[in-house]
Amino acid sequence: MTTDRKAILVLGIGNILLGDEGVGVAVVDYLRDHGGAPEGVDLLDGGTGSMVLLEPMRESRRMILVDATADGAAPGTLQRLVPRFSSDFPPSLSAHDIGLRDLLDTFYLLGETPEVVLYAISIRFPQEIHFGLSAEVAAAVPRVAEQIRKELQEG
């Protein structure tokens, strides 16, 4: 069990090869390119997720996750959620959410209870293979980044 949990981890999840599905990574890139992160905050491009994320997640006392959701809402719609278990996550479109959800459930099984906030950004489903975000989802990136920055400042 990790005993030194200091950092706040902002983790962007998504597959940039599937357009809007990569919005979580785009938000982390935006934060990095527009002022970076305050001291004690790590920005991480988690890509499509995997067990390699376990260690940075375990080292964090607080996690802010950013991911796409296929929830049927208008593209670019933002939800801020505080999921406790994998069943609390909104629908996603690719297999990466299974790995991320499994990692979070592992924390709870180990008796670790990290503080987790999820920013879920709605996208259209299905996504075709291409780089870049749609106009609606791209417009949400600075809004999400600003909300995350505000949340980090408030503690």
Backbone hydrogen bonds, N-H to C=O, Kabsch-Sander energy under -0.5 kcal/mol:
donor,donor_aa,acceptor,acceptor_aa,energy
5,R,3,T,-1.0
6,K,4,D,-1.0
6,K,59,E,-0.8
7,A,59,E,-0.8
8,I,40,G,-2.7
9,L,7,A,-0.5
9,L,62,R,-2.7
10,V,8,I,-0.5
10,V,42,D,-3.2
11,L,9,L,-0.7
11,L,64,I,-2.7
12,G,10,V,-0.6
12,G,44,L,-2.5
13,I,11,L,-0.6
13,I,66,V,-2.9
14,G,47,G,-3.9
16,I,14,G,-0.7
18,L,15,N,-2.0
19,G,16,I,-0.7
19,G,130,H,-2.3
21,E,18,L,-1.9
22,G,19,G,-2.2
23,V,20,D,-1.9
24,G,13,I,-0.8
26,A,22,G,-1.9
27,V,23,V,-2.1
28,V,24,G,-1.7
29,D,25,V,-2.6
30,Y,26,A,-2.4
31,L,27,V,-2.6
32,R,28,V,-2.4
33,D,29,D,-2.5
34,H,30,Y,-1.4
36,G,31,L,-1.7
41,V,38,P,-1.8
42,D,8,I,-3.2
44,L,10,V,-2.7
44,L,42,D,-0.5
46,G,12,G,-2.7
46,G,44,L,-1.0
47,G,12,G,-0.5
49,G,46,G,-2.7
53,L,50,S,-1.8
54,L,51,M,-1.7
57,M,53,L,-2.2
58,R,54,L,-2.6
59,E,55,E,-2.0
60,S,57,M,-1.1
61,R,7,A,-2.2
62,R,7,A,-1.2
63,M,115,E,-3.1
64,I,9,L,-3.3
65,L,63,M,-0.6
65,L,117,V,-3.2
66,V,11,L,-2.4
67,D,119,Y,-2.2
69,T,121,I,-2.3
70,A,91,P,-1.8
71,D,69,T,-0.7
76,G,122,S,-2.9
77,T,74,A,-2.1
79,Q,120,A,-2.3
81,L,79,Q,-0.6
81,L,118,L,-3.1
88,D,85,F,-2.1
89,F,86,S,-1.5
97,D,94,S,-1.2
98,I,95,A,-1.3
99,G,95,A,-1.0
100,L,96,H,-2.1
101,R,97,D,-2.8
102,D,98,I,-2.6
103,L,99,G,-2.3
104,L,100,L,-2.3
105,D,101,R,-2.6
106,T,102,D,-2.1
107,F,103,L,-1.6
108,Y,104,L,-1.5
109,L,105,D,-2.2
110,L,106,T,-2.1
111,G,108,Y,-1.0
112,E,107,F,-2.6
115,E,61,R,-1.6
116,V,114,P,-0.6
117,V,63,M,-2.5
118,L,81,L,-3.1
119,Y,65,L,-3.3
120,A,79,Q,-2.5
120,A,118,L,-0.7
121,I,67,D,-2.4
121,I,119,Y,-0.5
122,S,77,T,-2.8
122,S,120,A,-0.5
123,I,69,T,-2.2
130,H,17,L,-1.8
130,H,128,E,-0.6
138,A,134,S,-2.9
139,A,135,A,-2.0
140,A,136,E,-0.7
140,A,137,V,-0.7
141,V,137,V,-0.9
141,V,138,A,-0.6
143,R,139,A,-0.6
144,V,140,A,-2.8
145,A,141,V,-2.6
146,E,142,P,-2.4
147,Q,143,R,-2.1
148,I,144,V,-2.5
149,R,145,A,-2.7
150,K,146,E,-2.4
151,E,147,Q,-2.5
152,L,148,I,-2.4
153,Q,149,R,-2.0
154,E,150,K,-1.9
155,G,151,E,-0.7
